[in-house]
Amino acid sequence: MKTWIGLLVLIMCVSFQSNTEAKVIWDGAEIVEGQTGKLTFSKDVKIYKKNADGTSTSLIVKKGEFYRVYGQEYSTVGKVYKMSGGYRVQVTDLVIYKEVPLAIQQQVAGVKFTVGTTVFASSAKGVSIKEGANPTAKTIIHTPYGAVFKVVELSGDYVKVEYNPRNDTKIDYVWGYVPQNYVSNLPEGKIQYVNQIVDLSVRPGWQIQSLKLGTSVKVYFTTADGRAYVSSSNLYGFLPASALSKTAIVEKELQSLAEPSSILFDASKNIFLSETAPYYYTTEFAPISTNRWQGSISLVFDDELGSAKQVEGALSYKLENNKLTYHLDSELHDNKVTIQFPLKVKDTIYVNGQPQRVTKIYEQSALNIRGRYETFENVVIAGEYILAKGLMKGRYDYWIQ
C-alpha cells in the first residue's frame, strides 16, 4: 500500500513539474498561444464586446489590471486591440500596450528552427557570431543592428548560422554560432513607406541603395537601437525606423508652372552626361568660356572606366515671349528643348523637334542621379523625358550640374 501511495505522489510531482515547466512567463505573466501582446491601463477604462445578437456588453477594467491581446484591427473609431473574452478597446493614451517578442510567441507555439530556413537575431547590444557554441568562444563578427541568417545546424542553446554581411551571393560568407534565445523566424513583412530620402544598408557604412521619398518597403523587424530591417525590389537591409511611415506618401502634384525660373540651370557650373545604350559612357564638362564647355568622355566596361577622350560642347538658353529654349551641342549630343510658359498638364514641349506631352508636374520630387536620390523642386514629366532644375533626363542620357 505504501508503495502505491509513494508511486502516486511521484507521478503527481512529475506531472506538476511538467506543467510548471511548460508555462512561459514574460513581463510577470504567463503567455498563452496566440497572444501577441499585453495591456494595462493608466486609469479605470470601459471595454466592450459585440454579442452575436448585435448587442454590446461592457466591462470596467481597473487601473493596473492586465489583459492579453490577440491582435489588432481597425474599426469606425480607429485602431483597436483584440482582448481576452472577445472584448475590444480603442487605442488611446490610457492604454499601455506591450508587444510579446516574436521569439516568446514562437516558444509558446512550439515553433522550431529548421535547417535552411531564414531567421533573424537581435539584442539590445547587437549580436555576435561565435566560432563555437559557447559564450567564451572567439567572436568572428559582431552585428550591431542584429542580422538575418540562414540556419545551418541546431546545437543545444545555440544555432549555427550562415551569414553574408554584404548581401552578395558570391562573397564574404561567414559561418558561426549565435544564442538560440536571440533568434526568431523571420516574420511576414508589413508594408510601410519611406518618408525621406534614405540609404538602405546591410551594416553601418555599407550602403546598398538610396531609396526615394514614398518608396514602399516590407518591414520585417525593428532592432533595439531603432533600425528597421526591410526589403525593397529584392534588396534587403537596414534603415532608420524613424524614416518609415505606415501611411502612403504621395508627391504633391501641380496643374501648371507660371514661369521658368524654377527649372533654369546655372550655366556657369559643370555638366555631367551619361548614356546606357548602346554603350555606357560618362562625360563631365566644365565651362571654359561663355556658353562653351570642355571635358572628357570615358567608356565603361564591367563597371571599369576605359580610356578618356577630350571633347568640347556648347550650351546656351534663351527666353523670349515666355518661351524657353536651351541647347546642348557636342560631337556626342545634340539636344534641344523648347518649353512655352505658363506650362500646364497636357501641354506639349519639344525635344529635338519631337512633341512630348506633359503628364505630371510635381511641386517637388526625388530623382535617382548616379545611384543616389536627390530632391528637385518643380519636376516636369513629359513623354519619356524628365525635366527639373539643372537636369534633362531622357531614356538614355541626362545632364546635371
C-alpha positions in Angstrom: 0.0 0.0 0.0 2.8 2.4 0.9 4.5 1.6 -2.4 1.3 2.6 -4.4 1.0 5.8 -2.4 4.6 6.7 -3.0 4.3 6.0 -6.7 1.1 8.2 -6.9 2.9 11.0 -5.1 5.8 10.7 -7.5 3.5 10.8 -10.6 1.8 13.9 -9.2 5.1 15.6 -8.6 6.4 14.8 -12.1 3.1 16.0 -13.6 3.1 19.2 -11.6 6.8 19.9 -12.6 6.0 19.3 -16.3 3.0 21.6 -16.2 5.1 24.3 -14.4 8.0 24.0 -16.9 5.5 24.2 -19.8 4.5 27.7 -18.8 6.2 30.6 -20.4 6.4 33.7 -18.2 7.1 37.1 -19.7 6.8 40.6 -18.1 5.4 39.0 -14.9 2.6 37.0 -16.5 2.1 33.7 -18.3 2.0 33.9 -22.1 -0.5 31.7 -24.0 -0.6 30.5 -27.6 -1.9 33.1 -30.0 -1.2 36.0 -27.6 0.6 38.9 -29.3 0.7 41.5 -26.5 -0.3 42.6 -23.0 -2.4 45.5 -22.0 -2.5 47.5 -18.8 -4.4 50.8 -18.1 -3.3 54.1 -16.5 -6.8 54.6 -15.1 -10.2 52.7 -15.0 -11.4 52.1 -18.5 -14.6 50.7 -20.0 -14.1 48.0 -22.6 -16.7 46.4 -24.9 -17.6 43.3 -26.9 -20.2 42.7 -29.6 -22.6 39.9 -29.0 -23.9 37.5 -31.6 -27.4 39.2 -31.4 -25.9 42.6 -32.3 -26.0 44.0 -28.7 -22.9 45.1 -26.8 -21.5 44.2 -23.4 -19.3 46.5 -21.4 -16.9 45.9 -18.6 -14.9 48.2 -16.4 -11.2 47.3 -16.0 -9.3 48.8 -13.1 -6.1 50.7 -13.3 -3.1 48.3 -13.2 -5.1 45.2 -14.3 -3.7 43.4 -17.4 -5.4 41.8 -20.3 -4.0 39.5 -23.0 -4.0 40.9 -26.6 -4.6 38.6 -29.6 -4.1 41.1 -32.4 -5.2 44.5 -33.7 -7.8 45.7 -36.1 -9.4 48.9 -37.4 -13.0 50.0 -36.8 -15.1 53.1 -37.2 -13.3 54.5 -34.1 -9.9 53.8 -35.3 -7.3 51.2 -34.2 -8.4 48.7 -31.5 -6.8 45.9 -29.6 -8.5 42.4 -29.6 -8.5 41.3 -26.0 -9.4 38.2 -23.9 -13.0 37.1 -23.9 -13.8 38.9 -27.2 -13.5 42.4 -25.7 -12.1 45.3 -27.7 -10.5 48.6 -26.6 -9.7 51.7 -28.6 -6.0 52.8 -28.7 -5.7 55.9 -26.5 -3.2 57.3 -24.1 -4.9 55.5 -21.3 -4.0 52.1 -22.8 -0.4 50.8 -22.2 0.5 48.1 -24.8 3.5 45.8 -24.7 4.1 43.5 -27.6 5.2 40.0 -26.8 8.6 39.4 -28.5 8.3 37.1 -31.5 10.8 34.7 -30.0 8.5 34.3 -27.0 5.4 33.8 -29.2 7.2 31.1 -31.1 8.4 29.4 -27.9 4.8 29.2 -26.7 3.6 27.9 -30.0 6.4 25.3 -30.0 7.9 26.6 -33.3 11.3 25.1 -34.1 14.0 26.4 -36.3 14.7 24.1 -39.2 17.9 23.8 -41.2 17.8 26.0 -44.3 15.2 28.5 -43.0 15.8 32.2 -42.8 15.9 33.6 -39.3 16.9 36.9 -37.6 18.7 37.6 -34.4 18.8 40.8 -32.4 19.5 42.1 -28.9 20.0 45.5 -27.2 23.8 45.3 -27.9 23.7 43.6 -31.3 24.6 40.0 -32.0 28.0 38.3 -32.1 28.6 35.3 -34.3 31.0 32.9 -32.4 33.4 30.3 -33.6 31.9 27.8 -31.1 28.6 27.1 -29.3 29.5 28.8 -26.0 29.7 32.4 -24.8 33.5 32.4 -24.3 34.2 31.3 -27.9 36.0 33.8 -30.2 33.8 36.3 -31.9 34.0 36.1 -35.7 31.9 39.2 -36.4 29.6 41.5 -34.5 26.4 42.8 -36.0 25.4 46.0 -34.1 21.9 46.1 -35.6 21.2 42.3 -35.3 21.1 40.4 -38.6 19.4 37.9 -40.9 20.9 34.4 -41.1 20.2 31.0 -42.7 20.1 28.1 -40.2 22.9 25.5 -40.8 22.6 23.4 -37.7 21.0 23.3 -34.2 23.4 22.9 -31.4 21.9 23.0 -27.9 21.4 26.5 -26.8 23.0 27.8 -30.0 22.1 27.9 -33.6 24.8 27.5 -36.3 24.1 30.1 -39.0 25.3 31.2 -42.4 25.7 35.0 -42.7 26.5 37.2 -45.6 27.3 40.7 -44.3 27.3 42.3 -47.8 24.0 40.7 -49.1 26.0 39.4 -52.1 25.6 35.8 -53.1 29.2 35.4 -54.2 31.4 36.8 -51.4 32.0 37.2 -47.7 30.1 34.2 -46.2 30.5 33.7 -42.5 29.6 30.5 -40.5 29.3 30.6 -36.8 27.1 30.3 -33.7 24.5 32.6 -32.1 22.5 32.1 -28.9 19.1 30.5 -29.7 17.2 32.8 -27.4 18.3 35.7 -29.6 16.9 34.0 -32.7 13.4 34.1 -34.2 11.9 33.0 -37.5 11.7 35.9 -40.0 8.1 37.2 -39.8 6.0 38.2 -42.8 6.9 41.6 -43.9 4.5 44.5 -43.4 4.2 47.3 -46.0 5.4 50.8 -44.9 6.6 53.8 -46.8 9.9 55.8 -46.8 9.2 59.3 -45.5 12.6 60.8 -46.6 15.5 60.1 -48.9 17.4 57.4 -47.1 20.2 54.8 -47.7 19.5 51.1 -47.3 22.5 49.4 -45.7 23.5 45.9 -44.8 25.7 47.1 -42.0 26.9 50.5 -40.8 28.6 52.3 -43.7 27.7 49.6 -46.3 25.1 51.2 -48.5 23.1 49.1 -50.9 20.8 51.6 -52.5 19.3 55.0 -51.9 15.5 55.0 -51.5 13.4 57.9 -52.5 10.5 59.5 -50.6 7.3 57.4 -50.9 9.1 54.1 -51.7 7.1 51.1 -50.3 9.2 48.6 -48.4 8.4 45.4 -46.5 9.4 45.8 -42.8 10.3 42.5 -41.0 11.5 43.7 -37.6 13.0 46.6 -35.7 16.1 46.3 -33.6 16.6 47.6 -30.1 18.6 50.6 -31.4 15.8 51.7 -33.8 16.9 50.1 -37.1 14.2 48.5 -39.3 15.1 45.5 -41.4 13.3 45.9 -44.7 13.3 44.7 -48.3 12.8 46.8 -51.5 13.0 45.3 -55.0 14.6 42.1 -53.8 17.3 44.0 -51.8 17.4 43.5 -48.0 19.0 45.8 -45.4 18.6 48.2 -42.5 17.4 51.8 -42.4 16.3 54.1 -39.5 12.8 53.1 -38.3 12.2 56.9 -38.0 12.4 57.1 -41.8 9.2 55.0 -42.2 5.6 55.8 -42.3 2.6 53.4 -42.1 0.6 55.6 -44.5 1.4 56.0 -48.2 3.2 59.2 -49.1 2.1 60.9 -52.3 4.1 63.5 -54.1 2.1 66.7 -54.4 1.2 67.5 -58.0 0.7 70.9 -59.6 -1.5 71.7 -62.6 0.8 74.3 -64.0 4.1 76.3 -63.8 3.7 80.0 -64.3 7.3 80.8 -65.3 10.6 79.0 -66.0 12.8 80.2 -63.2 12.2 77.1 -61.2 13.8 74.9 -63.9 16.5 77.2 -65.2 20.0 75.8 -64.6 23.2 77.7 -63.7 25.2 77.8 -67.0 28.4 78.5 -65.0 28.6 75.1 -63.4 29.8 71.7 -64.6 27.6 69.4 -66.7 27.5 65.6 -66.3 26.3 63.4 -69.1 25.9 59.6 -69.4 24.4 57.1 -71.8 23.5 53.5 -71.2 22.6 52.3 -74.7 24.1 51.1 -77.0 27.2 51.7 -74.9 27.7 53.0 -71.4 29.8 56.1 -71.2 30.2 59.1 -68.9 31.2 62.7 -69.6 31.7 65.7 -67.5 32.0 69.2 -69.0 33.5 72.2 -67.2 32.9 75.8 -68.6 35.9 77.2 -70.4 34.2 80.4 -71.8 30.8 81.8 -72.2 28.4 79.0 -73.3 31.3 76.6 -74.1 32.4 73.6 -72.1 35.3 71.1 -72.3 35.6 67.7 -70.7 36.4 64.1 -71.2 34.4 61.1 -72.1 35.1 57.6 -70.8 33.6 54.3 -71.9 32.6 52.0 -69.1 33.2 48.2 -69.3 32.1 45.9 -66.5 32.0 48.9 -64.1 35.6 49.9 -65.0 36.4 53.2 -66.8 38.1 52.9 -70.1 40.5 55.5 -71.6 39.2 59.1 -71.7 38.8 61.3 -74.8 38.7 65.1 -74.7 35.6 66.7 -76.1 34.0 70.2 -76.3 30.4 71.4 -76.4 28.2 74.4 -76.4 25.3 75.1 -74.0 23.0 78.0 -74.4 19.5 79.0 -73.4 17.2 81.9 -74.2 13.8 83.1 -73.0 11.7 85.1 -75.4 7.9 85.8 -75.1 7.9 83.2 -72.2 9.3 80.5 -74.5 12.4 78.8 -73.0 14.8 77.2 -75.4 18.1 75.5 -74.3 20.5 73.6 -76.4 23.4 71.3 -75.6 25.6 70.5 -78.6 28.8 68.4 -78.8 30.2 65.6 -81.0 28.2 63.2 -78.9 25.0 65.0 -78.2 22.7 67.5 -79.9 19.8 68.1 -77.6 17.4 71.0 -77.9 14.5 71.6 -75.6 11.7 74.1 -76.1 9.0 74.9 -73.4 6.3 77.5 -73.6 5.2 79.1 -70.3 2.9 79.0 -68.5 3.2 75.3 -68.7 0.2 73.1 -67.9 -0.5 69.4 -67.6 -1.5 68.1 -71.1 0.6 70.8 -72.8 3.3 69.9 -75.3 7.0 70.5 -75.1 9.5 69.8 -77.8 12.7 67.8 -77.5 14.8 67.8 -80.7 11.7 68.9 -82.6 9.6 65.9 -81.3 6.5 66.7 -79.3 6.4 65.3 -75.7 3.1 65.7 -73.8 3.2 66.8 -70.2 1.7 64.2 -68.0 2.8 65.3 -64.5 4.1 68.4 -62.8 5.4 67.9 -59.2 5.9 70.5 -56.6 9.0 68.5 -55.7 10.2 65.0 -56.4 13.2 62.8 -55.7 15.2 61.6 -58.8 17.9 59.0 -59.0 21.1 60.7 -60.0 24.1 58.5 -60.4 22.8 55.9 -57.9 21.5 58.4 -55.2 18.2 60.2 -54.9 18.2 63.9 -54.8 15.2 66.2 -54.3 14.3 68.7 -57.0 11.7 71.5 -57.0 9.2 71.6 -59.8 9.8 68.4 -61.8 8.1 68.0 -65.2 7.3 64.6 -66.7 6.8 64.9 -70.5 6.7 61.7 -72.6 9.9 59.8 -72.0 11.7 62.9 -70.5 12.1 64.3 -67.0 12.9 68.0 -66.7 14.0 69.7 -63.5 16.4 72.4 -62.4 19.8 71.6 -63.9 18.5 68.3 -65.3 17.2 66.9 -68.5 16.8 63.2 -68.3 15.6 61.0 -71.1 15.6 57.3 -71.9 19.3 57.1 -72.2 21.0 60.4 -71.1 20.9 63.3 -68.7 22.8 66.3 -67.7 23.2 67.8 -64.3 25.4 70.4 -62.6 
